[in-house]
Amino acid sequence: VQWLALQRKSDPRTKDRGDSTYEKNVIQRRMKVVQNALKSGYLKVLDAELILNSQERPGASDEEFKRLDQVLRISLPRWHIQSFDSAALSECTRLTICNLGSCYVRDITAFRSRASLLKLDLSNNQIIEVPDASFWSSLASLRVLYLHGNAISDKECAFRISGCSQLHVLTLYNTPFSLLAGYRHNVVNSILSLKALDRYVISDEEIVENLHLDGKFKSESASFKLQLYQPLPQATSFDEELRKTRSLLLAVNKILSKHSPVLIIQRCIRGWLVRRALNGDFHSRVKSRGGHVKVSGAVQLGADGPPPPPT
């Protein structure tokens, strides 16, 4: 139904017709289908009971699982989640990881102000439009966001997500938005904190204007390829998933450290500045001690001796 509505909306023959009878019928049919699915139990609402029942319980008392403020992870992929209980989510103040892939989610505004959220997986859902920049700015700790496989088509999508100032990993492939001309350039230059998009780490060639690189430094080359989306089994523990998430962020940083000319030059300059500062401090200590200083308990160097080796 979503794709039919999008196709109808993009059809130039119906561009100026406004809310046509066809579109109204589509909306009415969809609302009726959703209501029937909710009544039958096929579609579910993520409420307090469902959140608490989904928690892993090894080595902890039952009392801890009666409090939403102790919830660290919500992992319910393919559970036909369609909507959220905003009051229940607002109590999950320590929520760090949320996996709701392959559900029927359309509206994600219930996650507003989840400041501790590190990873959010909303892939393969029914999201058509993402919230505004103020919503994303309230997710102060979000580093990994999966939105691929949705029906997002808004050209302002990247600008809105740019409100998330700490976002490092983002997936938007298999969406109508990813089919637009200049999609990757738009996203990379809108979200300044981003380090990896879809299946590739972002290279300097995509950031610096009029920069052309070859070989292993070229954008979207094999050296920048990385599997960003890593679905885990349902039985994976919170500690294991947290370790996998941190390993992904570390892998992104490792690729950048080896294949980003800007970072390589900065590293060399910082090393030179540190060595120069250490050499100056070394000679000042030599001069203050009358031309001699004891190094490593055995070697004596004069004021005109060689500087220490590079670190």
C-alpha positions in Angstrom: 0.0 0.0 0.0 2.9 2.4 0.8 4.6 1.8 -2.5 1.3 2.3 -4.4 0.8 5.6 -2.6 4.4 6.7 -3.3 4.0 5.7 -7.0 0.7 7.6 -7.3 2.3 10.7 -5.6 5.3 10.7 -8.0 3.1 10.3 -11.1 3.2 13.6 -13.0 -0.4 13.0 -14.1 -1.6 13.3 -10.5 0.9 15.8 -9.2 -1.5 18.7 -9.0 -4.7 16.9 -8.1 -4.2 17.2 -4.3 -5.9 14.5 -2.1 -7.6 12.4 -4.8 -10.3 9.9 -4.1 -7.8 7.1 -4.8 -5.5 8.3 -2.0 -8.3 8.7 0.4 -9.4 5.1 -0.3 -5.9 3.8 0.1 -5.7 5.5 3.6 -9.1 4.1 4.6 -8.2 0.6 3.5 -4.9 0.8 5.3 -6.5 2.0 8.6 -9.0 -0.8 8.4 -6.4 -3.4 7.8 -4.3 -2.1 10.8 -7.2 -2.1 13.1 -8.1 -5.7 12.2 -4.5 -6.8 12.7 -4.3 -5.1 16.1 -7.5 -6.8 17.2 -6.4 -10.2 16.1 -3.0 -9.8 17.8 -0.9 -10.0 14.6 0.4 -6.4 15.1 1.6 -5.5 18.6 2.1 -2.4 20.7 5.5 -2.1 22.5 4.2 -1.5 26.0 5.7 -2.0 29.5 4.6 -5.7 29.7 6.2 -6.6 26.4 9.4 -4.8 27.2 9.8 -6.5 30.6 8.9 -9.9 29.3 11.6 -9.6 26.6 14.5 -9.1 29.1 17.2 -11.7 29.7 17.2 -13.0 33.3 20.4 -14.9 34.1 21.8 -14.1 37.5 19.4 -11.4 38.5 16.4 -11.2 40.8 12.9 -10.9 39.4 12.5 -7.6 41.2 14.9 -6.0 38.8 12.7 -7.0 35.8 9.7 -5.1 37.2 11.4 -1.8 36.7 11.7 -0.1 33.3 14.5 2.1 34.5 16.7 -1.0 34.6 16.2 -2.0 31.0 19.4 -1.8 28.9 18.2 -3.4 25.7 15.0 -4.1 23.7 15.6 -6.8 21.1 12.4 -7.8 19.3 13.1 -8.2 15.6 10.4 -9.7 13.5 7.9 -9.3 16.4 5.3 -7.3 14.3 5.7 -4.2 16.4 3.5 -1.5 14.9 3.4 1.3 17.5 4.8 2.3 20.9 3.6 3.1 24.4 5.4 6.5 24.8 5.0 6.5 28.6 6.7 3.1 28.9 9.6 4.1 26.6 10.1 7.4 28.5 10.8 5.3 31.7 13.6 3.3 30.0 16.2 5.9 31.0 19.1 3.5 30.6 18.1 2.0 27.3 21.4 1.5 25.3 20.5 -0.9 22.4 17.2 -1.2 20.6 16.6 -3.8 17.8 13.2 -3.6 16.1 14.2 -4.7 12.6 11.7 -6.3 10.2 8.6 -5.0 12.0 5.8 -2.6 11.0 7.0 0.6 12.6 6.0 3.8 11.0 6.4 6.5 13.7 9.6 6.6 15.9 9.0 9.9 17.8 8.5 7.8 21.0 12.3 7.4 21.2 12.7 11.2 21.8 15.2 12.1 24.6 16.6 8.6 25.0 20.0 10.1 25.8 21.7 6.8 26.6 20.8 5.1 23.3 23.9 3.9 21.5 22.5 1.7 18.7 19.1 1.8 17.1 18.0 -0.8 14.5 14.9 0.2 12.6 15.7 -1.6 9.3 13.1 -3.1 7.1 10.1 -1.3 8.6 7.5 1.0 7.2 9.0 4.4 8.0 8.1 7.0 5.3 9.4 10.1 7.0 12.0 10.7 9.7 11.5 13.2 12.6 12.9 16.7 12.6 16.4 17.7 13.8 15.3 18.4 17.3 14.3 14.7 17.8 17.8 13.5 16.6 19.6 16.1 18.8 17.9 14.5 21.8 19.7 11.2 21.1 23.0 12.5 22.4 24.8 9.1 22.6 23.5 7.5 19.3 26.4 6.1 17.3 24.9 3.4 15.1 21.6 3.9 13.2 20.1 1.3 10.7 17.3 2.7 8.5 17.7 0.6 5.3 14.8 -1.2 3.8 12.3 1.6 4.6 10.1 3.7 2.4 12.0 7.0 3.2 11.8 9.3 0.2 12.1 12.8 1.7 15.0 14.8 0.3 15.4 16.5 3.7 16.1 13.2 5.4 19.9 13.8 5.7 19.4 17.3 7.0 17.1 16.1 9.7 19.3 13.3 10.8 22.3 15.7 11.0 20.8 16.9 14.3 22.4 13.7 15.8 25.8 15.2 16.5 27.6 11.9 17.5 26.3 9.6 14.7 29.1 7.5 13.2 27.4 4.7 11.3 24.3 5.0 9.1 22.5 2.7 6.6 19.9 4.0 4.1 20.3 1.7 1.2 17.2 0.0 -0.3 15.1 3.2 0.2 13.6 5.5 -2.4 15.9 8.3 -1.0 19.0 6.2 -1.8 18.0 6.2 -5.5 18.1 10.0 -5.8 20.9 11.6 -7.8 23.8 12.7 -5.5 22.4 10.7 -2.6 25.7 9.7 -1.0 27.2 13.2 -1.5 24.1 14.8 0.1 24.3 12.5 3.2 28.0 12.7 3.7 28.1 16.5 3.5 25.0 16.9 5.7 25.9 14.7 8.6 29.3 16.0 9.6 30.0 13.4 12.3 29.3 10.5 10.0 32.2 8.0 9.3 30.5 5.2 7.4 27.5 5.1 5.2 25.7 1.9 3.9 28.5 -0.5 2.8 31.6 1.8 2.8 33.5 3.9 5.2 33.6 7.6 4.1 36.9 8.6 2.4 38.5 12.0 2.2 37.7 12.2 -1.5 34.0 12.5 -0.5 34.5 15.3 2.0 37.2 17.5 0.5 36.1 19.5 -2.5 37.9 18.9 -5.8 40.1 16.2 -4.2 40.8 13.2 -6.5 42.5 10.2 -5.1 43.6 6.9 -6.6 44.4 3.4 -5.4 43.5 2.4 -1.8 42.6 6.0 -1.0 39.8 6.3 -3.6 36.2 6.4 -2.4 34.1 3.2 -2.3 37.2 1.2 -3.1 37.8 -2.3 -1.6 39.9 -0.8 1.2 36.9 1.2 2.5 34.3 -1.6 2.2 32.9 -2.8 5.5 29.8 -4.8 6.5 28.1 -2.2 8.7 24.8 -4.1 9.3 25.5 -7.2 11.4 22.3 -8.9 12.5 22.8 -11.1 15.6 21.0 -14.2 16.8 18.1 -13.6 19.2 19.9 -15.4 22.0 22.8 -12.9 21.9 23.4 -11.3 25.3 23.5 -7.6 26.0 27.2 -7.7 26.8 28.0 -9.5 23.6 26.0 -7.1 21.4 27.6 -4.1 23.1 31.0 -5.6 22.4 30.1 -6.2 18.8 28.8 -2.6 18.4 32.0 -1.2 19.9 34.1 -3.5 17.6 32.2 -2.1 14.6 33.1 1.4 15.6 36.7 0.4 16.2 36.9 -1.2 12.7 35.6 2.0 11.1 38.2 4.1 13.0 41.0 1.6 12.0 40.1 1.8 8.3 40.2 5.6 8.5 43.5 5.7 10.3 45.1 3.7 7.5 43.4 5.1 4.4 42.6 8.7 5.2 45.4 11.1 4.0 44.1 13.9 6.2 44.4 11.7 9.4 47.8 10.4 8.3 49.2 13.9 7.9 47.6 15.1 11.1 49.2 12.1 12.9 52.6 12.9 11.5 52.4 16.6 12.4 51.3 15.8 16.0 54.2 13.3 16.4 56.6 16.0 15.1 55.2 18.6 17.5 55.5 16.2 20.5 59.1 15.2 19.6 60.0 18.9 19.2 58.5 19.7 22.6 60.3 16.8 24.2 63.6 17.8 22.7 63.2 21.3 24.0 62.4 20.0 27.5 65.4 17.6 27.3 67.9 20.4 26.5 66.5 22.7 29.1 67.0 20.0 31.8 70.6 19.4 30.5 71.4 23.1 30.7 69.9 23.4 34.2 72.1 20.6 35.5 75.4 22.1 34.3 75.6 20.4 30.9 74.9 16.8 32.1 71.8 14.7 32.7 71.4 11.1 33.7 69.4 9.1 31.2 68.1 5.6 32.0 70.5 5.4 35.0 73.6 4.8 33.0 74.2 7.1 30.0 75.7 10.6 30.4 74.9 13.1 27.6 76.3 16.6 27.3 74.4 19.7 26.3 75.6 19.3 22.7 74.7 15.6 22.6 72.1 14.1 20.2 68.4 14.5 20.9 66.4 11.5 22.0 65.2 9.1 19.3 61.7 9.6 17.9 58.9 8.0 19.8 
